[in-house]
């Protein structure tokens, strides 16, 4: 079966499963009543797929080069999210993480930084006040345009991670030299500014990946960092309400969660202190990606 045909079949099956899912499984929209059990992609939200096992054979037939979209299956408050069925069996061998220590109430806070929207300084102030370490995944233009913020992140003990030079789908880059250039360009800009090697953490742009791209990332010495919580927070002209954000983030927390927030979000900035304080009062501790369990 050709790749294009397989993709159409897989997508059709997913749509059929969503359509026949029980009523409690809904398509996520801008409505603030989204179910906590959901599959999330950074560039969109799918309703919960109630039975991915029925399409396992379709996904298993894909090649190592086929592009996949990251999502997770949320299980609700304090319950560990599940990884995609089509990639869960090879994530560990490819040094890819979406969870940390699930045996304790540990959270790993991460921010994606495609560009600066005027909020990162305040975010850093809040993290400093509550003594919370975080990781900021940046593209090369962010380093060149916002050197003082990058320096402050490093000085205050945060990780500055690699988010590529041009923010492409890494799964569509099969040439090893071109693939390496997307990561090395960020590394070089970071080292020129900070005088140290960049930490080896990579977040695939848009959550797009393949078995091949994860292996090439590993071969360059990186850990790939996905996530087990995120929500639709990146549309700067269509921000969620603060009450929805507080509820959504709180309900999505679970032991070992790698949490993805976008620093361009005004809402995230406004609720961050409340969210951190509430989660700490619930017994959660925030740790650095440097503290991820050994492979």
URGIRA-V120635 format. One record per pair of residues at least 24 apart in sequence whose C-alpha atoms are under 8 Angstrom apart, sorted by the first residue. I is the first residue (numbers start at 1). GAP is how many residues later the second one is. D is the distance in Angstrom with one decimal. If there is no record, write none. Layout:
# URGIRA-V120635
I/GAP/D + I/GAP/D
This chain:
# URGIRA-V120635
3/59/7.5 + 3/63/7.9 + 6/52/7.1 + 6/56/7.8 + 10/45/7.0 + 10/48/6.3 + 10/49/7.4 + 13/42/7.1 + 14/35/7.2 + 14/41/8.0 + 17/32/6.5 + 17/33/7.2 + 17/34/7.3 + 18/29/6.7 + 18/30/7.2 + 18/31/5.8 + 18/32/7.5 + 21/28/7.3 + 21/29/6.2 + 25/24/7.8 + 25/25/7.8 + 30/210/7.9 + 32/212/6.2 + 36/38/6.5 + 36/39/7.0 + 36/40/5.5 + 36/212/7.9 + 36/215/7.2 + 36/216/7.3 + 37/36/6.6 + 37/37/4.7 + 37/38/5.3 + 37/39/6.1 + 38/34/7.5 + 38/35/5.6 + 38/36/5.4 + 38/37/8.0 + 39/32/5.5 + 39/33/5.1 + 39/34/4.8 + 39/35/6.7 + 40/30/7.7 + 40/31/4.7 + 40/32/5.8 + 40/33/7.4 + 40/190/7.1 + 40/191/7.4 + 41/28/6.8 + 41/29/5.9 + 41/30/4.9 + 41/31/7.8 + 41/165/7.8 + 41/166/6.9 + 42/28/7.8 + 42/29/7.9 + 42/164/5.6 + 42/165/6.2 + 42/188/7.6 + 42/189/7.9 + 42/190/7.6 + 43/163/6.1 + 44/188/7.6 + 45/187/7.6 + 48/25/7.0 + 52/33/6.8 + 53/32/7.4 + 56/29/7.0 + 56/30/6.5 + 59/27/5.6 + 60/26/6.6 + 64/146/6.3 + 64/147/4.8 + 64/148/5.2 + 65/106/6.8 + 65/107/8.0 + 65/109/7.8 + 65/145/5.7 + 65/146/6.5 + 65/147/5.4 + 65/148/7.6 + 66/105/7.2 + 66/144/5.7 + 66/145/7.7 + 67/104/5.3 + 67/105/7.0 + 67/141/6.6 + 67/142/5.6 + 67/143/5.0 + 68/103/7.8 + 68/140/5.7 + 68/141/5.3 + 68/142/5.6 + 69/137/8.0 + 69/138/5.8 + 69/139/4.7 + 69/140/6.4 + 70/137/5.0 + 70/138/6.2 + 70/139/7.4 + 70/156/7.5 + 71/136/7.9 + 72/155/7.7 + 72/156/5.9 + 72/157/7.7 + 74/154/7.5 + 74/155/7.7 + 74/178/7.4 + 76/175/6.2 + 76/176/6.2 + 77/173/7.4 + 77/174/4.6 + 77/175/5.6 + 77/176/6.0 + 77/177/6.3 + 78/173/7.6 + 78/174/7.5 + 78/175/5.9 + 78/176/3.9 + 78/177/6.4 + 79/175/5.4 + 79/176/7.4 + 80/174/5.7 + 80/175/6.6 + 80/176/7.6 + 80/177/7.5 + 81/147/6.0 + 81/173/7.8 + 82/146/7.7 + 83/145/7.8 + 87/124/7.9 + 90/121/7.7 + 92/203/7.2 + 94/117/8.0 + 94/120/5.8 + 94/121/5.6 + 94/124/6.2 + 95/119/7.9 + 95/123/6.3 + 95/127/7.6 + 95/128/5.2 + 95/129/6.3 + 95/200/7.3 + 96/118/7.4 + 96/127/5.7 + 96/128/4.5 + 96/129/6.0 + 96/130/7.2 + 97/126/7.4 + 97/127/6.2 + 97/128/5.1 + 97/129/5.8 + 97/130/7.5 + 98/127/6.2 + 98/128/4.6 + 98/129/4.4 + 98/130/5.6 + 98/159/7.3 + 98/160/6.0 + 99/128/6.9 + 99/129/6.5 + 99/157/5.2 + 99/158/5.3 + 99/159/5.6 + 100/156/4.4 + 100/157/6.4 + 100/158/6.8 + 100/192/5.3 + 100/193/6.2 + 101/154/6.9 + 101/155/4.5 + 101/191/6.7 + 101/192/6.2 + 102/153/4.7 + 102/154/4.1 + 102/155/7.6 + 103/152/6.7 + 103/153/7.4 + 104/151/5.7 + 104/152/7.1 + 105/149/7.0 + 105/150/4.4 + 105/151/6.6 + 105/178/6.7 + 105/179/4.8 + 105/180/6.3 + 106/148/7.9 + 106/149/5.3 + 106/150/5.1 + 106/151/7.1 + 106/178/5.7 + 106/179/5.0 + 106/180/5.8 + 106/181/6.7 + 107/146/7.7 + 107/147/7.5 + 107/148/6.5 + 107/149/5.5 + 107/150/5.2 + 107/151/6.2 + 107/152/7.2 + 107/177/6.8 + 107/178/6.1 + 107/179/4.8 + 107/180/6.2 + 108/26/7.0 + 108/148/7.3 + 108/149/6.2 + 108/150/4.7 + 108/151/6.0 + 108/178/5.7 + 108/179/5.4 + 108/180/6.1 + 108/181/6.5 + 109/24/7.3 + 109/25/5.1 + 109/26/6.6 + 109/149/6.2 + 109/150/5.1 + 109/151/6.7 + 109/152/7.8 + 109/177/7.0 + 109/178/7.7 + 109/179/7.7 + 110/24/5.5 + 110/25/4.6 + 110/26/5.9 + 110/27/7.5 + 110/148/7.1 + 110/149/5.8 + 110/150/5.1 + 110/151/6.3 + 111/24/6.2 + 111/25/4.8 + 111/26/6.2 + 111/149/5.7 + 111/150/4.9 + 111/151/5.3 + 111/152/5.9 + 112/24/5.8 + 112/25/4.9 + 112/26/6.5 + 112/51/7.9 + 112/148/7.2 + 112/149/6.6 + 112/150/5.1 + 112/151/6.3 + 113/24/5.7 + 113/25/4.9 + 113/26/7.0 + 113/29/7.3 + 113/149/6.7 + 113/150/6.1 + 113/151/7.3 + 114/24/6.1 + 114/25/6.0 + 114/28/6.8 + 115/26/7.8 + 115/27/5.8 + 115/149/7.4 + 116/26/7.3 + 116/30/7.7 + 116/147/7.7 + 116/148/6.5 + 117/146/7.6 + 117/147/5.0 + 117/148/7.9 + 118/146/7.5 + 119/144/6.5 + 119/145/6.5 + 119/146/7.6 + 119/147/7.0 + 119/150/6.5 + 120/29/7.6 + 120/143/6.2 + 120/144/7.9 + 121/28/7.1 + 122/147/7.1 + 123/140/7.8 + 123/146/6.1 + 123/149/7.5 + 124/29/7.4 + 126/146/7.4 + 126/147/6.1 + 128/28/7.5 + 130/143/7.9 + 130/146/7.6 + 130/147/7.7 + 132/154/5.9 + 132/155/7.3 + 133/24/6.7 + 133/25/5.5 + 133/153/6.7 + 133/154/6.1 + 133/155/5.5 + 134/24/5.3 + 134/25/6.4 + 134/153/7.6 + 134/154/6.1 + 134/155/7.8 + 135/24/4.5 + 135/25/5.8 + 135/26/6.5 + 135/153/7.3 + 135/154/7.2 + 136/24/4.9 + 136/25/5.8 + 137/24/4.3 + 137/25/5.4 + 137/26/5.3 + 137/65/7.5 + 137/66/6.8 + 138/24/5.7 + 138/25/5.0 + 138/26/7.4 + 139/24/5.0 + 139/25/5.2 + 139/26/5.2 + 139/27/7.0 + 139/28/7.0 + 139/47/6.6 + 140/24/6.7 + 140/25/4.8 + 140/26/7.5 + 140/45/6.8 + 140/46/4.8 + 140/49/6.7 + 141/24/7.2 + 143/43/7.9 + 143/46/6.7 + 143/47/6.8 + 144/45/7.2 + 147/46/7.2 + 151/42/7.9 + 151/43/6.9 + 158/130/7.7 + 159/40/6.9 + 159/129/7.7 + 159/130/7.8 + 160/38/7.3 + 160/39/6.8 + 161/37/7.2 + 161/38/6.2 + 161/39/7.0 + 161/40/5.2 + 161/41/6.0 + 161/42/7.5 + 162/24/6.5 + 162/25/7.5 + 162/36/7.9 + 162/37/8.0 + 162/38/7.5 + 162/39/6.1 + 162/40/4.8 + 162/41/6.5 + 163/39/5.9 + 163/40/5.3 + 163/41/6.4 + 163/42/6.3 + 164/40/7.7 + 164/41/7.4 + 167/38/5.4 + 167/39/7.9 + 168/37/6.2 + 169/35/7.4 + 169/36/6.1 + 169/37/7.1 + 169/39/5.6 + 169/40/7.1 + 170/34/6.7 + 170/35/7.3 + 170/38/6.8 + 170/39/6.2 + 170/43/6.2 + 171/37/6.4 + 171/38/4.8 + 171/39/5.2 + 171/41/7.3 + 171/42/5.4 + 173/40/7.8 + 174/39/7.8 + 176/40/7.5 + 179/37/7.9 + 180/40/7.5 + 201/24/6.6 + 226/32/7.5 + 227/30/7.2 + 227/31/4.9 + 227/32/5.8 + 227/33/6.1 + 228/29/5.6 + 228/30/5.5 + 228/31/6.2 + 228/32/7.9 + 229/24/7.3 + 229/28/6.7 + 229/29/6.5 + 229/30/4.8 + 229/31/6.1 + 230/29/6.2 + 230/30/5.0 + 230/31/6.3 + 231/29/8.0 + 231/30/7.6 + 233/28/7.2 + 233/29/6.5 + 233/32/6.1 + 233/34/7.8 + 233/35/7.5 + 234/28/5.8 + 234/30/6.5 + 234/31/5.9 + 235/30/7.5 + 236/28/6.9 + 236/29/6.1 + 236/30/7.4 + 239/26/7.2 + 239/27/7.4 + 239/28/6.5 + 240/27/6.7 + 241/26/6.8 + 242/25/5.7 + 242/26/7.8 + 242/28/7.4 + 242/29/6.3 + 245/26/7.4 + 246/25/6.6 + 246/28/7.7 + 246/29/6.1 + 249/26/7.4 + 250/25/7.0 + 250/29/7.1 + 255/29/7.9
